[in-house]
Amino acid sequence: MTHPSPAEQAFSLAAPVRLWEDGFARDPASYYAALRAQGPVGWAELAPGVPAYVVTGRRAALELLHDTETFSHDPRPWEATVPDDSPVLGMMRWRPNTLFADGGAHVRYRTALLDAFDLVEPHDLRERVHRAVHLLVSRFGPRGRADLVGEFTRPLMALVFNSLFGLPDSASDRLDAALGKMMEGGAQAAEGEAEFGGYVLELIAARTRQRGDDLPSRLLDHPAGLTPEEVTWQVFLTLGAGHEPTANLVSNALSRILGNPAYYSTLTSGARPVTDAVLEVLHHETPLANYGIHYARTPVTFHGAWIRAAVPVVISYGALAEEAERRRGDGERHPSDASHLSWSAGPHACPVKRHTLLIATEAIERLTQWLPDLEPVLPREHLTWRPGPFHRSLTALPVRFTPRRPDQPGGRP
């Protein structure tokens, strides 16, 4: 086993960059700059007293994402070192699903998920999004004002994912509230995790008794032979990972679009595809800013840092996206440019990228077709962001527009 050099030992004693502070939500760029000043791997805290290594260099991130020998996704050795009430446990504790598995178990879980999602036809998913947009615009359209976070993007994802997982519209508020608490990693994180866990357990119990045309039923019947408990944890992962980051992706894209009238006009006229706006967010303001958590199997030197076992190694997709933009300057990007790494890479790369892009683009297109004169109430620099080390998430996006009902004659959709 190698041993740390004096420089590597000094690195571990440096003051950590505290990603749990409210200041990180307000100004992540300064925190990323502090991490980058330490090298391609920085030293941070995800919560008070919960240290982590944070990868901000693209080369180091790609090496980490592809190195299954040196690093594991199993957090159980780390869990033994943190208090039971740690606010980040909801996002990081071990569960028997594809996110926290290695090797054969990971392949088994991932194959079942891919097969289940492959049965979701694009036209069917598109219709689910259109139906949800119609329902939500029916609620706030006649008022001429709305909060596009609290009244559109978050409830939209709850409606869409509830329908995919076989739950009624009436359950969407419960899903939204539980995931919001868990993701922020604050004082309500444990409560949110428990609420979300109960939500999923009820769903799997119902599907175990009676199958339906939904993703949990397909997982229960998959040839991989997943047990009801294993299906529970795949659903826990995919329902949470589908709802929260996708809601933030749409919110962040809308805030960037509406804050730039010239940009907005090219999208509403059809001169520029909405996909461009979504790509801008993945490059500038990726919704899952810090995640992709790994653990060294044994202590190791990695890109100038001495990595201890049982300490999280987090990939900062937000810092990577920001750094890619600084290097590129004002140059044009190809639409398939993925230098931001927001979809991750390697064996654990996002398995449902196509579905996520479809949901996000259809939601934005449909909303702006119904309400083509959306106008932000506040300048973008005055918007506020939810606290938490993992996400980039607006608290609200207030807008005004000409009052309209979705069933009003002469509509564009």
C-alpha positions in Angstrom: 0.0 0.0 0.0 1.3 3.5 -0.8 1.6 6.2 1.8 0.7 9.9 1.5 3.4 12.4 0.8 3.8 15.5 3.0 1.8 17.5 0.4 -1.0 15.0 0.4 -1.1 14.9 4.2 -1.3 18.7 4.2 -4.2 18.6 1.7 -6.3 16.5 4.1 -5.7 19.0 6.9 -6.9 22.0 4.8 -10.1 23.8 5.8 -12.9 22.1 3.9 -15.2 24.1 1.5 -18.6 23.9 3.2 -21.1 23.0 0.5 -23.9 22.9 3.0 -23.8 26.7 3.6 -26.6 28.9 2.3 -23.8 30.8 0.5 -23.3 27.8 -1.8 -26.8 28.1 -3.1 -26.5 31.8 -3.7 -23.0 31.8 -5.3 -21.8 28.3 -6.3 -19.1 29.7 -8.6 -17.0 31.0 -5.7 -17.2 27.7 -3.9 -16.1 25.9 -7.0 -13.3 28.3 -7.4 -12.1 27.5 -3.9 -12.3 23.8 -4.6 -10.4 24.2 -7.9 -7.7 26.1 -6.1 -6.8 22.9 -4.3 -6.3 21.0 -7.6 -8.5 18.6 -9.6 -9.6 17.0 -6.2 -10.8 19.4 -3.5 -11.6 18.9 0.2 -15.1 19.8 1.3 -18.0 19.2 3.7 -21.4 17.9 2.6 -22.9 18.6 6.0 -21.4 19.8 9.3 -18.7 17.2 10.2 -19.2 15.1 7.0 -16.1 15.6 4.9 -15.8 14.5 1.3 -13.3 14.8 -1.6 -14.8 16.7 -4.6 -13.5 16.1 -8.1 -13.5 19.3 -10.2 -11.1 18.2 -13.0 -12.6 16.6 -16.1 -9.7 14.1 -16.5 -9.9 13.0 -12.9 -13.7 12.7 -13.1 -13.5 10.5 -16.2 -10.9 8.3 -14.6 -12.9 7.9 -11.5 -16.1 7.1 -13.4 -14.4 4.3 -15.3 -12.2 2.8 -12.6 -14.2 0.0 -11.0 -11.2 -1.6 -9.5 -10.0 1.2 -7.3 -13.3 2.7 -6.4 -16.7 1.3 -5.3 -20.2 2.7 -5.0 -20.9 0.8 -1.8 -21.3 3.4 1.0 -21.6 1.0 3.9 -18.1 1.5 5.3 -18.7 5.3 5.3 -22.1 4.9 6.9 -20.5 3.4 9.9 -18.6 6.7 10.5 -21.5 9.1 10.4 -24.3 9.8 12.9 -27.7 8.2 12.3 -29.3 11.7 12.0 -26.9 13.0 9.4 -28.9 15.2 7.0 -27.2 13.7 3.9 -27.9 10.0 4.7 -31.2 10.2 2.8 -29.2 10.8 -0.4 -26.2 8.6 0.4 -27.1 5.6 2.5 -26.7 2.1 1.0 -29.7 0.5 -0.7 -29.8 -2.6 -2.9 -30.2 -0.8 -6.2 -28.1 0.0 -9.2 -26.7 3.3 -7.8 -25.0 1.7 -4.9 -24.0 -1.6 -6.5 -20.9 -2.9 -8.2 -20.1 -5.7 -10.6 -22.7 -8.4 -11.2 -25.3 -6.9 -8.9 -25.1 -3.6 -10.7 -25.4 -5.2 -14.1 -28.5 -7.2 -13.0 -30.3 -4.2 -11.6 -29.3 -1.9 -14.5 -30.4 -4.4 -17.1 -33.9 -4.7 -15.5 -34.3 -0.9 -15.4 -33.2 -0.5 -19.0 -35.6 -3.2 -20.2 -38.5 -1.7 -18.2 -37.9 1.9 -19.5 -37.3 0.6 -23.1 -41.0 -0.4 -23.0 -42.0 3.3 -22.5 -42.9 4.4 -26.0 -41.9 8.0 -26.8 -45.4 8.9 -28.1 -46.8 7.6 -24.8 -44.4 9.6 -22.7 -45.1 12.7 -24.8 -48.8 12.3 -24.2 -48.3 11.9 -20.5 -46.4 15.2 -20.4 -49.0 17.0 -22.6 -51.8 15.8 -20.2 -49.9 17.0 -17.1 -49.2 20.4 -18.7 -52.8 20.8 -19.7 -53.9 20.0 -16.1 -51.5 22.4 -14.5 -52.2 25.3 -17.0 -55.9 24.8 -16.4 -55.2 25.7 -12.7 -53.1 28.8 -13.1 -53.6 30.0 -16.7 -56.8 32.0 -16.0 -55.0 34.0 -13.2 -52.3 35.5 -15.5 -49.6 34.8 -13.0 -47.9 31.7 -11.5 -44.8 30.3 -9.8 -43.3 28.0 -12.4 -41.4 26.0 -9.8 -44.1 25.4 -7.2 -47.1 25.4 -9.7 -45.5 23.9 -12.8 -42.2 22.0 -12.9 -42.4 20.2 -9.6 -46.0 19.1 -9.8 -45.5 18.3 -13.4 -42.8 15.8 -12.7 -44.9 14.3 -9.9 -47.8 13.8 -12.3 -45.7 12.4 -15.1 -43.7 10.0 -12.9 -46.7 9.0 -10.8 -48.4 7.9 -14.1 -45.4 5.9 -15.2 -45.2 4.2 -11.9 -48.9 3.5 -11.6 -50.0 6.0 -9.1 -53.0 8.4 -9.3 -52.7 12.2 -9.8 -54.0 12.6 -6.2 -50.7 11.2 -4.8 -48.5 13.7 -6.6 -48.4 16.4 -3.9 -47.2 13.8 -1.4 -44.4 12.7 -3.7 -43.2 16.2 -4.4 -43.1 17.2 -0.7 -41.2 14.1 0.4 -38.5 14.4 -2.3 -38.0 18.1 -1.7 -37.2 17.6 2.0 -34.9 14.7 1.3 -32.9 16.4 -1.5 -32.1 19.6 0.4 -30.3 17.6 3.1 -31.3 19.9 5.9 -33.2 19.4 9.2 -36.2 17.8 7.4 -34.1 15.3 5.4 -34.8 12.3 7.6 -38.5 13.1 7.6 -38.6 13.4 3.8 -36.7 10.1 3.4 -39.2 8.3 5.7 -42.2 9.8 3.8 -40.7 8.9 0.4 -39.8 5.4 1.6 -43.4 4.8 2.9 -44.7 6.1 -0.4 -42.7 3.6 -2.4 -43.4 0.7 0.0 -47.2 1.2 -0.5 -46.8 1.3 -4.2 -44.8 -2.0 -4.4 -47.2 -3.7 -2.0 -50.1 -2.8 -4.3 -48.2 -4.0 -7.4 -47.2 -7.2 -5.7 -50.9 -7.9 -5.1 -52.0 -6.8 -8.6 -49.9 -5.9 -11.6 -50.6 -3.0 -13.9 -49.3 -1.4 -17.0 -46.5 0.4 -15.2 -42.7 0.3 -14.4 -42.9 -1.5 -11.0 -45.0 -4.3 -12.5 -42.5 -4.7 -15.3 -39.6 -4.9 -12.8 -41.5 -7.5 -10.7 -42.0 -9.6 -13.8 -38.5 -9.2 -15.3 -36.5 -12.3 -16.1 -33.8 -11.1 -13.7 -36.0 -12.3 -10.9 -35.8 -9.3 -8.7 -37.4 -9.7 -5.3 -40.2 -7.3 -4.1 -37.6 -5.7 -1.8 -35.1 -5.3 -4.7 -37.9 -3.8 -6.9 -38.7 -1.4 -4.0 -35.2 0.0 -4.0 -35.0 0.3 -7.8 -38.2 2.3 -7.7 -36.9 4.3 -4.7 -34.0 5.3 -6.9 -35.6 5.9 -10.2 -38.7 7.7 -9.0 -36.5 10.1 -6.9 -33.8 10.5 -9.6 -36.5 11.1 -12.3 -38.6 13.6 -10.4 -36.2 16.0 -8.7 -33.4 16.5 -11.2 -35.8 16.7 -14.1 -38.0 19.3 -12.4 -34.8 21.4 -11.7 -33.7 20.9 -15.3 -36.9 22.4 -16.6 -37.0 25.2 -14.0 -33.4 26.2 -14.7 -34.0 26.1 -18.4 -37.2 28.3 -18.1 -35.4 30.8 -15.9 -32.6 31.2 -18.5 -35.1 31.4 -21.4 -37.4 34.0 -19.8 -34.4 36.1 -18.6 -33.4 36.6 -22.3 -36.2 38.0 -24.4 -34.3 37.6 -27.7 -33.6 33.9 -26.8 -37.2 33.4 -25.8 -38.6 34.7 -29.1 -36.5 32.3 -31.2 -37.8 29.4 -29.1 -41.5 30.4 -29.3 -41.2 31.1 -33.0 -39.7 27.7 -33.7 -36.5 29.3 -35.1 -34.4 27.6 -32.3 -35.2 24.2 -30.8 -36.0 24.0 -27.1 -33.3 21.3 -26.9 -30.7 24.1 -27.1 -32.1 25.7 -24.0 -31.9 22.3 -22.1 -28.3 21.9 -23.3 -27.5 25.3 -22.0 -28.6 24.3 -18.5 -26.6 21.0 -18.6 -23.5 23.1 -19.4 -24.1 26.1 -17.1 -26.5 25.1 -14.3 -26.7 21.3 -14.2 -29.6 20.3 -11.8 -27.6 17.6 -10.0 -24.6 19.6 -9.2 -22.6 17.3 -7.0 -23.1 13.6 -6.8 -21.7 10.4 -8.6 -20.4 9.3 -5.2 -17.5 6.8 -5.0 -15.4 5.3 -2.2 -11.8 4.1 -2.4 -11.6 0.4 -1.6 -8.2 1.1 0.0 -6.3 4.3 0.7 -4.8 5.6 -2.6 -3.2 8.6 -4.2 -5.5 10.1 -6.8 -4.6 13.2 -8.9 -2.5 14.7 -6.1 -4.8 13.9 -3.3 -4.5 11.2 -0.7 -7.9 9.5 -0.7 -8.8 7.6 2.5 -11.1 4.7 2.4 -14.7 5.2 3.8 -14.7 8.9 2.8 -17.0 10.0 -0.1 -15.4 11.0 -3.4 -18.0 13.3 -5.1 -18.0 14.4 -8.7 -18.9 18.1 -9.1 -20.8 18.1 -12.3 -21.5 21.8 -11.6 -17.8 22.7 -11.4 -17.0 20.6 -14.5 -19.7 22.3 -16.5 -18.5 25.7 -15.4 -14.8 24.9 -16.2 -15.8 23.6 -19.6 -17.5 26.9 -20.4 -14.5 28.9 -19.2 -12.2 27.0 -21.5 -14.6 27.2 -24.5 -15.4 30.9 -24.2 -18.0 32.0 -26.7 -17.4 29.2 -29.2 -20.4 27.4 -30.6 -21.3 23.9 -29.3 -22.5 21.0 -31.2 -26.0 19.9 -30.0 -24.6 16.5 -28.8 -21.7 18.1 -27.0 -21.6 16.4 -23.6 -18.4 17.9 -22.1 -20.5 19.0 -19.1 -20.7 15.3 -18.0 -24.2 16.0 -16.5 -25.2 12.5 -17.7 -22.2 11.0 -15.9 -20.1 8.4 -17.8 -18.9 4.8 -17.5 -20.9 1.9 -16.1 -23.1 4.2 -14.0 -24.0 6.7 -16.7 -27.6 7.9 -16.7 -29.6 5.0 -18.2 -32.7 7.1 -19.1 -31.1 10.2 -20.8 -33.5 9.9 -23.8 -36.6 9.9 -21.6 -35.4 12.8 -19.5 -34.7 15.0 -22.5 -38.0 14.2 -24.0 -39.9 15.1 -20.8 -38.0 18.4 -20.4 -38.3 19.6 -24.0 -41.9 18.6 -24.3 -42.8 20.4 -21.0 -41.1 23.6 -22.1 -42.5 23.5 -25.6 -46.1 22.8 -24.5 -46.0 25.5 -21.8 -44.7 28.2 -24.1 -47.2 27.3 -26.8 -50.1 27.7 -24.3 -48.6 30.9 -22.8 -46.4 32.5 -25.4 -46.0 35.8 -23.6 -44.5 34.5 -20.3 -42.7 37.3 -18.5 -40.5 37.0 -15.4 -41.6 39.1 -12.4 -38.0 39.3 -11.1 -34.7 39.7 -12.8 -32.8 36.5 -12.9 -30.1 37.8 -10.5 -32.8 38.3 -7.9 -34.1 34.7 -7.9 -33.3 32.5 -4.9 -32.0 28.9 -4.8 -32.8 26.1 -2.4 -29.9 25.1 0.0 -28.2 21.7 -0.2 -24.9 20.3 -1.4 -26.3 18.1 -4.2 -28.6 20.2 -6.4 -29.0 23.5 -8.3 -32.6 24.2 -7.6 -34.7 27.4 -7.7 -37.0 28.1 -4.8 -39.5 29.9 -7.1 -39.8 31.4 -10.6 -42.7 33.9 -10.5 -44.1 34.9 -14.0 -47.0 36.9 -15.4 -48.8 36.4 -18.8 -52.0 37.1 -20.5 -54.7 35.1 -18.7 -55.6 32.0 -20.7 -57.5 28.7 -20.4 -56.1 25.6 -22.2 -59.5 25.0 -23.7 -59.7 28.5 -25.1 -60.5 28.6 -28.8 -57.7 29.5 -31.2 -54.9 28.0 -29.1 -51.7 26.9 -30.8 -51.3 23.3 -29.4 
